Amino acid sequence: GLKRFAGYPMVGEVRGIGLIAAVELVADKATKAPFDPVGKVGTFFADRAQAHGVIFRNLGDTIACCPPMIINEAEIAELLAGFGKALDETAAWVAEEGLAEVA
């Protein structure tokens, strides 16, 4: 489900197998240049996601997703909705802060 976010301007890569996945947030999608400083955007994203009821771990600006093996389809939908809201809010914040050109 996270692959649906691959087209976002600040998503450099979505990778994973099964329920273990990661989404890399980048300042420049074309070059995959990282944000400066590394981790600031990832921390903001993780905080926004938690405000929407889902917990993701940021490893710098890479967002790790490792839900429990007993997660059901409704909970996956909730997780993805929270991810999307947090990503939209993070993109808006990145633009406001001038950290990258985010369309």
Protein Blocks (a to p, Z undefined) as FASTA:
>chain_A
ZZmmmmpmklmbdcdehjbccddddfblklopacddehjlmmmmmmmmmmnopacddehj
accddddfkbcfklmmmmmmmmmmmmmmmmmmmmmnopaccZZ
